[in-house]
Amino acid sequence: MPASTSVVVLNWDGGEMVQRCVASVLAQTVRPHEVLVVDNASSDGSADAFADHPDLRLLRLPHNTGFAGGMNAGIAATTGEALLLLNLDVELEPDYLQRCRQSLDDDASLGGVTGKLLRFTDSESDRGGDLVLDSTGHRLYRNRRAVDRGEGEPDAGQYDTRLEVFGVGGAAPLLRRAMLDDVRLGDEWFDADFFAYFEDIDLCWRARLRGWRFGYAPAAVARHHRGGTGGRRVEAIEAGNHRNRLLMMVKDDALPSLVRHAGGIVLTELRSAVHLGATRPRALLLAYTGLLRLLPRALAKRRRVQAGRTVGWRELERWFEPYDYLAVLCRAPQR
């Protein structure tokens, strides 16, 4: 078991949600080494509740740096050998940290672990309704579309097996600091250019290129409101998802693998672009102008990522799953 565990809670106008998140951290059966709330320049006063809190520290950032920048600040300001990174809209069951730490301790090759995230819904808000899955880890398809395993499905025990997953989401992962430092690029663990969305998948992809693995611990349970306070910025979310998926491919993908899967990748990109252009044209414009602006930096980062890889592209390809185009033909494109 890691000798010390730090918890980082990222807040941006979190209101009562962030207070419930922090309360669930302080109620854990395993006491973390330190708890840090990073506030991304909130305007609702939600950070004030933690200013003089005896059981945690508060780090106020001068401006909103997004998920990536805020978590980078939290990682830099903590010392734990393992880090539990939390969105403000997550509430942990009391043994979440204990069970995730046990999984991390059981396998030294694991760079991170996630538990079973259940979604808060109107019918489940009082814990009396049906349980709906939010995430049981990430999966990645050959067209480079990324999804949360089990998202939106009723929880009937179909994801109750402890196993390896491609990656862990950013809502409530327990990450090994040794892994984070191994994939660090300059002063960034998460890519700050992503701001928000896909930064967690990018991190896990880079870690896999260095030989790290990721685990799913179903006995560790948390609840996720999904979206937190970011739902107010739908246009920015759409633009960020579209842009960052492409930036991730620029940085992390292998050219032979891109060629092998080019048909599905191009088809998915065209469908997403047409849908976004028809529904939110400004978001599409923001996505592509952002891509062009960040492309030189992404290419520079690619050189460093690819130079440090220890895993061949064929080994990584086993995680790229076939995509059922017919099953989703009539659905709106997703990330």
N, C-alpha and C positions, 0 to 999 in steps of 0.2 A: 504494500500500500504506500502511495506517495507520502513522504514525511510531512508535507504541508499542502494544504489546499486553499487557494484564494478564490473568492467569489466576486465577480464583477457584474453589477447590474447597470444596464445602460438606460438612462431616462431622457425622454424628450416630451415635455408636457404630459406626463403620465398620470396626473391626478391621483385618484384613489387606487387605480390599477397598480401603480408602482409601489404604493404602500402595502398592498396585499402581497405583491411579489417579495418585497423585503421581509415582511412578516413570515412568509413561508420559508425563507432562507434561515432566519433566526430560530425557527422551530425545528431545524433538522436534528436528527438523532446523532449525527456526527458533527461536531463543532468545527467549522472552517477556521483556518489559521487567521484569515482576515476577510472582511467584507468591505467592498468599495462600491459606492454609487457614483457613476460618472454621469454628470448632467450636461447634456448637449444644448446649453444656452436656452433652457426652458423659459417660457414667458408666463406660465400659469402659476408660478410660485410653488410647484410641487417639490422642488428640491429643498425648500426651506425646512421641511419636516425632518431632514437628515443632517441639518447644519451642526447641531450639537448632540447628536445621537451617541450614547456611550458605547454602542456595540459595533460601530462602523465608521468609515471615513467617507467624506464627500469631496469629489473632485469636480469643480465647476470649470467647464470649457468656455472660452470667450465667444465662440460661435458654433453653430451646428455643423459638425464634421461627419454626419451620417453614421451608419452602423460601423463601417470599416474604421473610420477615424476615431470614433468614440471607443471602440473596443481596443484599438491600438494604444490609445492613451491609458486605458485600464490595465492592459497587459504590462506596459512599461512601468506603471506605478505600483505593481504588486510583486510579490516575491515567491509565491507558492510554486511548488514543483508540479502541481496540477491546478488548472484553472477552470472553474465552472462559470461559463459566460451566459448571462441571462438577458433576454428581452424583458422590458418592463411589463409585458402582458402575459407572463408565465407565472403560474402558481405551482409549487412543488408539493408532492406528498412528503410526509416527514422523513422517509427513509430514502429519498431520491439520491442524495449525495452519497450516502453509505453504499447503496447498491451499485452506483456507477463507479465509485472508487474501487470496489471489490473487483469489478470486471476489468478495470484498468490494471489492477495489481496482478490479476491472473495471467496476463499476457503482455510481456514487455515489448512486443512488436506493435501493440496498439498505440496509435497516436491520439486516439480520442474515442469516446463512447457517448451514445445517446440513449435515453430511455424511451418509453412509450409516451408520446404526447397525445393527449385527448383534447378534442376541441370543445370549447365552451359554446353551447347553443342555447337558444331561448328555452327549449324544453329540458335542458340539462343543467340550467343555471342553479337549481336547488339540489343538484345531485340525484334527482329523482327520475330523470328521463333516460332515454337510450344513450349509450356512450358512443360517440362518433370519433373516429381516429383523425388525428391531425398529421402526425408523422411518425414513422418508425425507421427513419434514416432516409438517405437519398438513393435514388437509382438514376442512371444515365442511359439514354438510348443512343442508337447508332446515328441518328440525325442530330445528336447533341442536345436534344430536349431533356431537361432535368425535371424530376417530379419527386414529391414526398411519397414514400411507400405507404400505401393504405389510405391516403388522404381522402376524407369524405365517406369512407366505408364505416358501417356499423362495426363496433368492436365485439366480435363473436369468438375471440380467442385465436383467430387465424394468424395472428402475428405474435404469438406467445413463445416462439422459439428463439433462444439466444443464438445469434449468428453474426457473421461478418457482413457489412454493408459497404457500398462504394464510399459513402461519406456521411457525415453527420450535419444536421442543419444548425443554423445559428441561434435558434431560440433557446436551447438549454443544453449545449454540449459540455462535456467534461473533457478538456484537452490537456495533453501532456506538454509541459513547457519545453522539454527536450525536442519534441516534434516541432513546436512553434519556432524555436530558435534555429532548427535545422532548415526550415524553409523560408526564413526571414530574408527579405530583400531590403537592404539598407536599414532604415528605421521603421519598416512596415512589416507586420505579420499578415494582416488582411490588406489587400490592395486598396489604398485610399482613393485611387482613381475610380473605383467602382461606386464609392459613396454608400450605396445600399443596393442589395439584390445581386445574387450570384457570387458575392464575395466569399460565402461559406463553401460553395462548390469549388470555386477556384482554389481556395486554400487546401481542400481535401485532395484535389487533383494534383497539385504541386507536391503534397506530402506523399501521395502514391508514387509519383515519379522518383521519390527518394526511398521507396521501399516500406513506408509506413502503412499500417492497416487501420481499419475502423470497425468498431463493434456496436451491436445493438443489445441492450439489456432490458428485456420486456418487464422485468419485475420492478424497475425504476419507473415511476409514473408521475407525470406532470400534466397540467392543463394549460392550454394555450388559447388566448382570445383570437389569434390570427389577424394580424394587421395592426394591432395596437393603436397608436395615434397616427400611423402612416396612411390610413385609409382616406384621409382628407386630401391627398395629393395623387389622385388617380392618374392624371396625365404624366406626372413625374415617375410614377411606378411603372407605367407602361413603357415609357421611354427608357428607363433604367434597365428593365428586364431585357428589352430588345437589344440595347447597346452592349450590355455587360455579357450577354451570352456570346456575342461575337468577339468581344475583347478576350474572354476566357479562351476561346478557340485559338485566337492569335497567339496567346502566351503559352498555352499548355499542350496543344494538340501536336501530333506527329504528322508530317507531310504524307507519308505512305498511308496512314490511317485516314486522313482527310480525302485522299484520292479514292480509296476503297469505298468510302461512304458518301462521296460527293453528290450522288443523285438525291439521296434522302435529305442531305443537308440543304442543298439548293431548293428542293421542293418545299421543305419546311420554312426556310427563310422567305421564299416568295409568298407562300400562303400567309405567313405572319405579317409580312409587309403590306400585302393587299388588304388584309383585315384591319390592320392598324390604320392604314391610310384612309380607309373608308369610314372608320368609326372615330378615330382621333388623329387627324392629319398632323396636328401640331406636335403630338407625341412622336410620330414617325420622323418629322423634321428634326426634333430635338435629339432623337436617337442617332441619326446618321451624322448630324453635325458634331455631336459629342464623340462619335466614333472617329471621325476624321481628326478632331482636335487631339484625341488621346492616342491615336495610332502610333506616332513616333515613340512615345514612352512605352507603349505596350510591346513594341518590337524590341526595344532595348531590354525590357524585362524578360522577353522571350529568350534572348541570347543567354542571359544568366540562368534562367530556369532549365533550358535544354542542356547547357554545359554541365549542370550539376546533377542531371538525372542518372540514376543507377538502375532503372527498370526499363526494359525494352518495350517498344510500342505494341508488340504482339501480346506481351503479358498483360498490358493494361487493357487491350481490346476485349478481353474476356468479360469485362464489366459493361461493355456497350451492348445493351439488349436490343433485340429486334423491335421495331415499332409497328404497331397495328394501325396502318393508315385507314383501312376501311372502317374500323370501329370508331374513329374520331372524325371521319370525313364531314359529318354534319355538325360537329361541335365547334365552338369558337376556338381559335388557336390559343394555346397557353404557353408559358415560358418553357 
